[in-house]
Structure formats: structure tokens, C-alpha cells
Amino acid sequence: MIRIARFLRGFRKEVILGPIFKLIEAVFELIVPLVMAQIIDVGVKNGDAGYVWRMGALMVALGFIGLACSLTCQYFAARASQGYGTVVRNALFAHINSLSHREIDRLGTASLVTRMTNDVNQLQLAVAMLIRLVVRAPFLAVGATVMAMTLDFKLSLIFVIAFVAIAVILYGIMSRSVPYYQKIQRLLDRVSAITRENLSGVRVIRAFSRQQGEMDRFAEASDSLQDDALRVGRLSALLSPATSLAVNVAILAILWFGGWRVSGGALSQGEIIALINYMTQVLLALIVVANLVVIFTKASASAARVNEVFDTHNSIVDQPDASVRPDPGAPRVAFDHVRFGYGSEDELEDINLSVLPGERLGIIGGTGSGKSTLVSLIPRFYDVTDGCVRVDGMDVRTMPVEALRARVGMVPQNAVLFTGSIRDNMRWRKPDATDEQIWQALETAQAAEFVRQRPEGLDAPVNQGGRNFSGGQRQRLTIARALVGSPDILILDDSASALDYATDAALRQALADQAGGTTVFMVSQRVHTVRGCDRILVLDEGRIAGIGTHEELLESCPIYREICASQRSEGEVA
């Protein structure tokens, strides 16, 4: 909590002035029982109606002043808590975007969403309560006890005993309930993960008629969350009756022993009423303290989760070396004894490969052979375990990450478009791209025809994720987006899987005709997609099984022949 409090630096005024106004309100609240005692002991006892009216007006004035102070404090608390939440959320979002694929994979998308929403909301609530009640509640409890001592020291011992009894009750209940709040946050992550998975995969679920199974899985996770919430709810439900019992016993003790003190002339009837009011204030203050413990326990768990994200550092450290210069005679991309693994096992082993400027390299292999992993090392989404990847003779680890990725046009397996217009999506690589450049990229990607058919043209809206386009249209638009600005390196990671054979062939021909000096990496499961490339790389379990033209590989690479045979007849392979 202390570490994440650094985001409150811009709200010092609110954090300081808010509690001050709340203390002023508490002071007036402590004065009210004394005024009430005077009304009873002087005004009512002597039948002085004027005195009663004057003191009543004073009580109303104290109430209005307290209300004004409370509203002012509430204003400062709202400004600070909402502003704090905005700052934390923005910083968290920026930090998440600075992380590499490895860290995001480890933390999990669903968990990151929960941390940015639910956990930050818990921290906002904690800040609001910090300003409004953290100072006021203890001050009111202690202040009421001190004021009771000024009225009658002997009877104030009842306050001390009640104070200790209530504190023991609070500790007993909260020590048992706190672990549940921490567990509830983890269960909430699981519910969020299942929800996100089902919403993103709703079509697959319906296609397999798995609605009931998924509802059962969600119900199981939701029931676990409910069970723990009910357990902690039952424990918390004991708080109010237990504390009320302690306070009511204390009030009975005050009335019993206070009656003897009144009979002896040591106390007045108004002072007894004041003592009862102070005891009620102690009760309310301690109940507020108990609720604050709950709130700050939740906030502490949320702060730990948010700090975990902030403590996660990008494994892709941007350390550009200004002394490194491109080598005009070097290959456009070179893999030098590259090894890489996501965990303890290597995904790629001893990859040696050079690709020249303007060359088209097809990459093919079985599922899990490392095709996508290999091309992900070029824009440095991951760092190699051993060896190095070079672009124009420069180790990618010595290049500025932003400059490296500006040279790469990446089309991932999952075609993702963003809310806005087609023009907005086409300008992701090159914000100042002209309409002429966009149309040229759309023509190459075989997307110009269906874009022209839309009345809005380039201003046609794109819904979330591009859901208002078919799978093939989304793939062509993402290819066009990567082509805008003519990147030095174009990576097509199985990005034509939803295209028909004719469109796929036209796309490959257009890339061959218009790519110019662009080096193209074409990852695919289809032989006919990579067949026309200058060279074809065959991967098998993270190793290079063969490299050459289609004809050369048919002669020299058994794995390539097997892939061809699985997709074409024996006569076509021959």
C-alpha cells in the first residue's frame, strides 16, 4: 500500500485538507452531547424555554457547520480517489504496453484486465476512506472516551472496558475473515478468465453445442467465489450484533452505576445522557474502524497484485548501440546459431539462416515446429536464448526497438482490426500515409474491391475486432495494413489461411510483382502458398530439416515430401 501511494503525490492538497475538515466535523460532533446535557440540566430542569431555544439553535448551527465540513471533505475525497484511480490505471496500462510477449503471457490477459478494473477500484475506495474516515473514526472513539472522563472519571472506566471488549471482538472476526478476501481476488481472476474465454470463443462453443458444459464450468467457478463470499459474509455478520451487545451492556452499566451517582449528587441527568451519547459514538466509530479494516485488507491484496505488474520488468531491454551501423553487403536478416525456448525446453535449436534483401522465404513445417516463434524473433518480440538475430548486419539487441519494428510489417495469425474506420486501421504503421498509398496497399492485398463496394470507402466503420468483416476480408485488411509504408521486412504468419485458392494466388503474385526490395517471410501450412517463393525453409521440432526451392526439397527432404504428399496426389508431387 505504501509503495503504490506514490501516485497520490499530485493530490497533496486534497489528502491534507480533507481529513482536517473531517476532524472539525468530529469536534463539533463531540460538543453536541455537552450541549444536550446543558439543555436538560439547565433549560428543562429550570423550565427556561428561551435557554432551550438558544441551545437548540446552537445545536442546529453545529450540525450545519459539521455538514458543510463533511461535504467539503467528501469533495476532496472524490477528487483525490477518482484522480488517483485515473493516474494508477493510466500508469498500469502504459506499463503493460511496455512489457514483452513473455511477461504478458506469464501474467495472463484475464488477470491483467481484472487488475486494471477491480483492483484499481478497490484502491480508489481505500483512498476515499483514507481521507474521509481513517482520521475521523479513531479520533471520535478516543475523543468520546476522553470527553466521558471529563464528565466522570469513574464511569469512564466502563468506556475503557467496552473499548477493549469491542477491540477483541473486532480482532477475532477480522483475523479470520482477512484471508478470505485475498482468496476472493484470486477466484475473481478465474471467473474473469472463463468469461473472457467464452465471449471470445462463443462461435466455437455454439458450433460444438458446448453451451451447457461451459455454463457448468462457469457455475463451478462462480459457486466457489460465492462460497467464500458467503463464509466471509457470515463472519462479518457477527460484527454488528457482537459489538452492539458489548455497547448495550456498557450503556446498561452506565445507567445502573450512573443512577447511583445521580442519587449521590455526583452527576446530573443531562450528563448521564451525554455519557450514553458518547458510548454510542464509540460504538459507531469502532464499527467504522472494522469496516475500514475490511476495505484496507482488500486494498492491500489489490495493491500487491498491482505492484506485481509494476515490478514485472520488460525482458526486452532497449539498449541501442550508436556505434553499430548497417552493413550494405550483409543479408537483410541472418540467424546465427539461434536457440530459443519459452521455458526449460528449447523451441528452436541451432538455427543458421541468411535471407537477402528482396528475397521471398517460405517457412513450412508441422504444428509446433517453431515457425511462428522463428519469425517473432525478427521484430524482437522475444530475445534469443543463445546466438543472435541480425538485420542488415546489426544485432537486433543493439538496435532501438522502435526503429527495428518500424522496418517490419507484421501480419499475425489472428487477424485483428481495431475500432474506427478502414483508413484509421491502415495508418497504424504510417500515420501520415496518403490515400494513394493506402489504396496501393489494398490493391496488393486483394482488398480494394470489397472496400470500394462500401459506400463510405476508406471511411467505412470497423467494429470491435473487425467483426463486421469476414475472416478472409480481415486477413486481407491486416496484410494491407502491414504493406502501407513499404516495410523492409514483411512477415506473413499464416495470414492467408482464410483465403480461397484464387485470392491466395493473386495475393502471392501481387506481392512478387510489387514487393520490390522488401524481404518477405511467408509462414504457411499450405505447400501451394510457399511453392513460388525463392526458397523454402522446412522446420521440424525446432530444427532446420531442409532449405531450398520446391524442386530441390522434393529431391532432398523427406519431411517436405511427406507434407506435399499429404496435400497433393502422388502424380502432382512427382
C-alpha positions in Angstrom: 0.0 0.0 0.0 2.8 2.4 0.9 4.6 1.8 -2.4 1.6 2.5 -4.5 0.7 5.6 -2.5 3.3 7.4 -4.6 0.6 8.1 -7.1 -1.1 10.4 -4.6 1.7 13.0 -4.9 -0.4 15.1 -7.2 -3.3 15.2 -4.7 -1.4 16.5 -1.6 -3.9 19.4 -1.1 -6.9 17.0 -1.1 -5.2 14.4 1.2 -4.3 17.1 3.8 -7.4 19.4 3.7 -9.9 16.5 3.5 -9.0 15.0 6.9 -8.7 18.4 8.5 -12.4 19.3 7.6 -13.4 15.8 8.8 -11.7 16.5 12.2 -13.5 19.8 12.5 -16.8 17.9 12.0 -15.8 15.3 14.6 -15.0 18.1 17.1 -18.5 19.6 16.6 -20.0 16.1 17.0 -18.2 15.7 20.3 -19.6 19.0 21.5 -23.2 18.1 20.8 -23.7 15.8 23.8 -22.4 18.5 26.1 -24.9 21.0 24.6 -27.7 18.4 25.1 -26.6 17.9 28.7 -26.9 21.7 29.3 -30.4 21.8 27.7 -31.6 19.0 30.1 -29.8 20.2 33.3 -30.5 23.9 32.8 -33.2 24.6 30.4 -35.6 21.6 31.1 -34.8 21.5 34.8 -35.5 25.2 35.3 -38.3 25.4 32.8 -36.3 28.0 30.8 -37.8 27.8 27.3 -35.6 30.6 26.0 -32.5 28.8 27.1 -33.7 25.6 25.4 -34.4 27.5 22.1 -31.0 29.2 22.2 -29.1 26.0 22.9 -31.3 24.2 20.3 -30.3 26.8 17.7 -26.6 26.3 18.7 -27.0 22.5 18.1 -28.6 23.2 14.6 -25.7 25.6 13.9 -23.2 23.0 14.9 -25.0 20.5 12.7 -24.9 22.8 9.6 -21.2 23.6 10.2 -20.5 19.9 10.5 -22.5 19.1 7.4 -20.5 21.8 5.4 -17.2 20.4 6.7 -18.4 16.8 5.8 -19.4 17.9 2.2 -16.1 19.7 1.7 -14.2 16.6 2.9 -16.3 14.4 0.6 -15.5 16.7 -2.3 -11.7 16.4 -1.6 -12.0 12.7 -1.2 -13.9 12.3 -4.5 -11.3 14.4 -6.4 -8.4 12.5 -4.8 -9.7 9.0 -5.1 -11.0 9.3 -8.7 -7.9 11.2 -9.8 -5.7 8.6 -8.1 -7.6 5.8 -9.8 -7.1 7.5 -13.2 -3.4 8.0 -12.6 -2.8 4.4 -11.5 -4.9 3.0 -14.3 -3.1 5.1 -16.9 0.3 4.1 -15.5 -0.7 0.5 -15.3 -1.9 0.5 -18.9 1.3 2.2 -20.1 3.5 -0.3 -18.1 1.6 -3.3 -19.5 2.1 -2.0 -23.0 5.9 -1.7 -22.3 6.1 -5.4 -21.4 7.2 -8.0 -23.9 5.2 -11.0 -25.0 6.9 -13.2 -22.5 5.7 -11.2 -19.5 2.2 -10.7 -20.8 2.0 -14.5 -21.4 3.1 -15.2 -17.8 0.7 -12.7 -16.1 -2.3 -13.6 -18.3 -4.7 -11.3 -20.2 -7.7 -12.0 -18.0 -5.7 -11.3 -14.8 -4.4 -8.0 -16.2 -7.9 -6.9 -17.1 -9.1 -7.7 -13.5 -6.1 -5.8 -12.0 -6.8 -2.7 -14.1 -10.5 -2.7 -13.2 -11.5 -4.4 -10.0 -8.2 -4.0 -8.2 -7.8 -0.3 -9.1 -11.4 0.3 -8.0 -10.5 -1.2 -4.6 -7.6 1.2 -4.3 -9.8 4.1 -5.2 -12.2 3.2 -2.4 -9.3 2.9 0.0 -8.1 6.4 -0.9 -11.6 7.8 -0.4 -11.9 6.1 3.0 -8.4 7.2 4.0 -9.4 10.8 3.6 -12.9 10.5 5.0 -12.7 8.1 7.9 -9.1 6.9 8.8 -8.5 10.0 10.9 -12.1 10.7 12.0 -13.1 7.3 13.3 -10.2 6.7 15.8 -10.3 10.4 16.8 -14.0 10.1 17.5 -13.6 6.9 19.5 -10.7 8.3 21.6 -12.3 11.7 21.8 -15.6 10.3 23.1 -13.7 8.4 25.8 -11.7 11.5 26.8 -14.9 13.6 27.0 -16.5 10.9 29.1 -13.5 11.1 31.5 -14.0 14.9 31.8 -17.6 14.3 32.9 -17.0 11.4 35.4 -13.7 9.5 35.6 -15.1 6.5 37.4 -17.9 5.9 34.9 -15.4 6.4 32.1 -13.7 3.2 33.2 -16.8 1.5 31.6 -15.7 3.1 28.3 -12.2 1.6 28.6 -13.6 -1.9 29.4 -16.1 -1.6 26.5 -13.4 -0.3 24.2 -11.1 -3.3 24.9 -14.0 -5.8 24.6 -15.0 -4.3 21.2 -11.4 -4.3 20.0 -11.1 -8.0 20.9 -14.3 -8.8 19.0 -13.0 -6.9 16.0 -9.7 -8.7 16.1 -11.2 -12.1 16.4 -13.6 -11.6 13.5 -11.2 -9.8 11.2 -8.3 -12.2 11.7 -10.5 -15.0 10.4 -12.0 -13.1 7.5 -9.0 -11.3 6.0 -7.6 -14.5 4.3 -10.9 -15.0 2.6 -10.7 -11.5 1.0 -7.3 -12.4 -0.5 -8.6 -15.7 -1.8 -11.7 -14.0 -3.3 -9.5 -11.8 -5.5 -7.8 -14.9 -7.0 -11.2 -16.6 -7.6 -12.4 -13.4 -9.3 -9.5 -13.8 -11.7 -10.7 -17.3 -12.6 -14.2 -16.1 -13.2 -12.9 -13.3 -15.4 -10.7 -15.7 -17.4 -13.6 -18.1 -18.1 -15.9 -15.2 -19.1 -13.3 -13.7 -21.5 -12.6 -17.2 -23.0 -16.3 -17.8 -23.5 -17.1 -14.4 -25.0 -14.2 -14.6 -27.5 -14.9 -18.2 -28.4 -18.7 -18.0 -28.4 -19.0 -19.2 -32.0 -16.8 -22.3 -31.4 -18.9 -23.1 -28.3 -22.1 -22.9 -30.2 -20.7 -24.9 -33.1 -20.0 -27.8 -30.8 -23.1 -27.2 -28.7 -21.0 -26.9 -25.6 -23.2 -24.2 -24.0 -24.2 -26.4 -21.1 -20.7 -27.6 -20.4 -19.4 -24.0 -20.4 -22.3 -22.9 -18.2 -21.4 -25.7 -15.8 -17.7 -24.7 -15.8 -18.6 -21.0 -15.2 -21.1 -22.0 -12.5 -18.4 -24.1 -10.7 -16.1 -21.1 -10.6 -18.9 -18.7 -9.7 -20.0 -21.1 -6.9 -16.5 -21.2 -5.5 -16.5 -17.4 -5.4 -19.9 -17.4 -3.8 -19.0 -19.9 -1.1 -16.0 -17.9 0.0 -18.0 -14.7 -0.2 -20.7 -16.3 2.0 -18.2 -17.6 4.5 -16.7 -14.1 5.0 -20.2 -12.6 4.9 -21.2 -14.9 7.8 -18.2 -13.9 9.8 -18.7 -10.2 9.1 -22.4 -10.5 10.0 -21.3 -11.4 13.6 -19.6 -8.0 13.8 -22.6 -5.8 14.3 -24.6 -7.9 16.9 -21.4 -8.7 18.9 -20.3 -5.0 19.1 -23.9 -3.9 19.7 -24.2 -6.3 22.6 -21.0 -5.0 24.1 -22.1 -1.4 23.8 -25.6 -2.1 25.1 -24.1 -3.8 28.1 -21.9 -0.8 28.7 -24.9 1.5 28.4 -26.8 -0.6 31.0 -23.7 -0.3 33.2 -23.7 3.5 32.7 -27.4 3.7 33.6 -27.1 1.4 36.6 -24.0 2.9 38.2 -24.9 6.4 36.8 -28.2 6.2 38.7 -26.3 5.8 41.9 -24.0 8.7 41.0 -27.0 10.9 40.3 -28.7 9.9 43.6 -25.5 10.8 45.3 -25.3 14.2 43.6 -22.1 13.5 41.8 -23.7 13.5 38.3 -26.7 15.2 36.7 -29.3 13.7 34.5 -28.0 15.5 31.4 -24.5 14.2 32.0 -25.8 10.7 32.0 -27.5 11.3 28.7 -24.2 12.8 27.4 -22.3 9.7 28.6 -24.8 7.4 26.7 -24.3 9.5 23.6 -20.5 9.2 23.9 -20.8 5.5 24.2 -23.0 5.3 21.1 -20.3 7.4 19.3 -17.6 4.9 20.4 -19.7 2.1 19.0 -20.3 3.7 15.7 -16.6 4.7 15.4 -15.4 1.2 16.1 -17.8 -0.3 13.6 -16.4 2.1 11.1 -12.9 1.0 12.1 -13.9 -2.6 11.5 -15.2 -1.7 8.0 -12.0 0.2 7.3 -10.0 -3.0 8.2 -12.1 -4.9 5.6 -11.6 -2.2 3.0 -7.9 -1.8 3.5 -7.4 -5.6 3.6 -9.0 -5.8 0.2 -7.0 -2.8 -1.0 -3.8 -4.4 0.4 -4.4 -7.5 -1.6 -5.2 -5.4 -4.7 -2.1 -3.3 -4.1 0.1 -6.4 -4.1 -1.4 -7.5 -7.4 -1.0 -4.1 -9.0 2.6 -3.9 -7.6 3.3 -7.3 -9.1 2.6 -5.8 -12.5 4.7 -2.7 -11.9 7.6 -5.0 -10.5 7.5 -7.0 -13.7 10.1 -5.6 -16.0 10.4 -5.9 -19.7 12.8 -8.7 -20.6 13.4 -6.9 -23.9 15.8 -4.2 -22.7 16.2 -1.4 -25.2 20.0 -0.7 -25.2 20.8 0.7 -28.7 24.4 0.9 -29.6 25.1 4.1 -31.6 28.4 2.8 -32.8 26.7 0.0 -34.8 26.0 0.8 -38.4 24.2 -1.2 -41.2 26.5 -3.2 -43.4 25.4 -2.7 -47.0 26.7 -6.1 -48.0 25.1 -8.0 -45.2 22.0 -10.2 -45.6 18.7 -8.4 -44.7 18.1 -11.0 -41.9 20.5 -13.5 -40.5 20.0 -16.1 -37.8 23.4 -17.1 -36.3 23.3 -20.3 -34.2 20.0 -19.2 -32.7 18.4 -21.1 -29.8 15.2 -20.1 -28.0 12.8 -21.6 -25.5 9.7 -20.3 -23.7 10.6 -22.4 -20.7 13.2 -25.0 -19.8 12.9 -26.8 -23.2 14.2 -25.2 -26.4 11.6 -24.3 -29.0 14.4 -23.6 -31.6 17.8 -25.2 -31.8 20.9 -24.1 -33.7 19.1 -22.1 -36.4 21.6 -20.8 -39.1 19.9 -18.9 -41.9 20.6 -15.9 -44.1 17.9 -14.1 -46.1 18.8 -11.5 -48.7 17.1 -8.1 -49.5 14.1 -8.7 -51.7 14.1 -12.5 -51.2 10.9 -14.3 -50.5 11.4 -17.1 -48.0 8.6 -19.6 -47.4 8.5 -21.3 -44.0 6.7 -24.6 -43.6 6.5 -27.4 -41.1 4.3 -29.4 -38.8 2.2 -27.9 -36.0 4.5 -26.8 -33.1 7.7 -26.9 -35.3 8.6 -23.3 -34.3 7.5 -21.4 -37.5 5.8 -18.5 -35.7 8.4 -18.5 -33.0 11.2 -18.1 -35.6 9.6 -15.0 -37.2 8.8 -13.5 -33.8 12.5 -13.2 -33.1 13.0 -10.8 -36.0 11.0 -7.8 -34.6 12.4 -8.9 -31.2 9.1 -9.9 -29.6 11.3 -12.3 -27.7 15.1 -12.4 -27.1 17.1 -15.4 -28.2 18.4 -17.8 -25.5 21.7 -18.2 -27.4 23.2 -16.9 -30.7 21.8 -13.7 -32.3 19.5 -12.4 -34.9 20.9 -9.7 -37.3 19.2 -7.2 -39.5 21.5 -5.6 -42.1 24.4 -6.9 -40.1 23.3 -5.4 -36.9 22.3 -7.5 -33.8 18.7 -6.6 -33.1 19.6 -6.3 -29.4 21.8 -3.3 -30.3 19.1 -1.5 -32.3 16.4 0.8 -30.9 13.3 -1.4 -30.6 11.0 1.3 -32.1 13.3 1.7 -35.1 13.6 -2.0 -35.6 9.8 -2.6 -35.6 9.3 0.4 -37.8 11.1 -1.5 -40.5 9.0 -4.7 -40.1 5.5 -5.2 -41.4 3.9 -8.0 -39.2 0.7 -9.9 -40.1 -0.1 -12.3 -37.2 -2.0 -15.5 -37.4 -5.1 -13.9 -35.8 -6.4 -11.1 -37.9 -7.1 -8.2 -35.5 -8.6 -4.9 -36.5 -9.4 -2.0 -34.2 -12.5 0.1 -33.7 -12.6 3.1 -36.1 -12.5 3.3 -39.9 -10.6 1.4 -42.5 -8.4 4.5 -43.0 -7.6 4.6 -39.3 -6.5 1.0 -39.3 -4.4 1.4 -42.5 -2.4 4.2 -40.9 -1.1 2.2 -37.9 2.4 1.7 -39.4 2.5 5.1 -41.1 0.2 7.8 -39.5 0.8 10.2 -42.4 0.0 7.7 -45.2 -1.8 9.2 -48.1 -5.0 7.7 -49.6 -3.0 6.8 -52.7 -0.6 4.7 -50.6 -3.5 3.1 -48.7 -5.2 2.1 -52.0 -2.0 0.8 -53.4 -1.6 -1.5 -50.3 -5.2 -2.6 -50.6 -4.7 -3.5 -54.2 -1.7 -5.6 -53.4 -3.6 -7.3 -50.6 -6.6 -8.0 -52.9 -8.8 -5.9 -50.5 -9.5 -2.9 -52.8 -12.5 -4.4 -54.4 -14.7 -5.0 -51.3 -13.6 -1.7 -49.8 -14.8 0.2 -52.9 -18.1 -1.6 -52.7 -18.8 0.0 -49.4 -20.5 3.4 -49.7 -18.1 5.0 -47.2 -15.0 3.7 -48.9 -11.9 4.2 -46.6 -14.2 5.8 -44.0 -16.2 2.5 -43.7 -16.6 1.7 -40.0 -14.7 -1.1 -38.4 -16.4 -2.7 -35.4 -14.5 -4.2 -32.4 -12.1 -6.8 -33.7 -13.4 -6.3 -37.2 -16.4 -8.4 -36.6 -18.3 -6.7 -39.4 -15.9 -8.3 -41.9 -15.5 -11.9 -42.9 -12.4 -13.8 -41.9 -10.8 -13.5 -45.4 -11.6 -9.8 -45.5 -10.0 -9.3 -42.1 -6.9 -11.1 -43.2 -6.6 -9.0 -46.4 -7.0 -5.8 -44.5 -4.3 -6.8 -42.0 -2.0 -7.6 -44.8 -2.7 -4.2 -46.4 -2.1 -2.5 -43.1 1.4 -4.1 -42.9 2.1 -3.1 -46.5 1.4 0.6 -46.0 4.7 2.4 -46.0 6.6 -0.3 -47.8 8.4 -2.1 -44.9 11.9 -3.5 -45.4 10.8 -6.8 -43.9 7.3 -8.3 -44.4 6.2 -11.2 -42.2 3.1 -13.1 -43.2 2.5 -15.6 -40.3 -0.1 -18.0 -41.8 -2.1 -14.9 -42.7 -3.8 -16.2 -45.8 -5.4 -19.3 -44.2 -8.9 -17.9 -44.7 -8.4 -17.0 -48.4 -9.6 -19.1 -51.3 -7.1 -20.5 -53.6 -7.7 -17.9 -56.4 -7.3 -15.0 -54.0 -4.3 -16.6 -52.4 -2.6 -17.0 -55.7 -3.5 -13.4 -56.8 -2.0 -12.1 -53.4 1.2 -14.0 -53.9 1.6 -12.8 -57.5 0.9 -9.2 -56.4 3.5 -9.5 -53.6 6.0 -10.8 -56.1 5.3 -8.0 -58.6 5.2 -5.1 -56.1 7.3 -6.0 -53.1 10.4 -4.7 -54.7 13.3 -4.7 -52.2 11.0 -6.0 -49.4 12.2 -9.2 -47.8 9.2 -11.5 -47.3 8.8 -14.2 -44.8 5.8 -16.3 -45.7 4.7 -18.8 -43.0 2.1 -21.3 -44.1 0.8 -24.8 -43.7 -0.1 -24.9 -47.4 2.5 -26.1 -49.9 1.0 -24.1 -52.8 1.4 -20.9 -50.8 5.1 -21.3 -50.3 5.9 -23.1 -53.5 6.6 -20.0 -55.6 9.0 -18.5 -53.0 12.7 -18.1 -53.9 13.5 -20.6 -51.1 11.5 -22.7 -48.7 12.6 -23.4 -45.1 11.4 -26.7 -43.6 11.3 -26.8 -39.8 10.9 -30.0 -37.8 10.7 -29.8 -33.9 12.7 -26.6 -33.8 15.4 -27.6 -36.2 16.0 -26.9 -39.9 15.1 -30.1 -41.8 15.8 -28.6 -45.2 16.1 -25.4 -47.3 15.9 -24.8 -51.0 13.4 -24.5 -53.8 10.3 -26.7 -54.2 12.0 -29.0 -56.6 15.2 -29.3 -54.6 13.3 -30.1 -51.4 11.3 -32.8 -53.2 14.6 -34.5 -54.0 16.4 -34.0 -50.7 13.9 -33.5 -47.8 11.7 -36.5 -46.8 9.7 -34.3 -44.4 8.8 -31.9 -47.2 7.8 -34.7 -49.4 5.5 -36.0 -46.7 3.9 -32.6 -46.4 3.4 -32.4 -50.1 2.0 -36.0 -50.3 -0.5 -35.2 -47.5 -1.8 -32.2 -49.5 -1.5 -33.4 -53.1 -1.8 -36.6 -55.1 1.3 -38.7 -55.8 1.2 -37.7 -59.5 1.2 -34.0 -58.6 4.1 -34.5 -56.2 6.1 -36.3 -58.8 
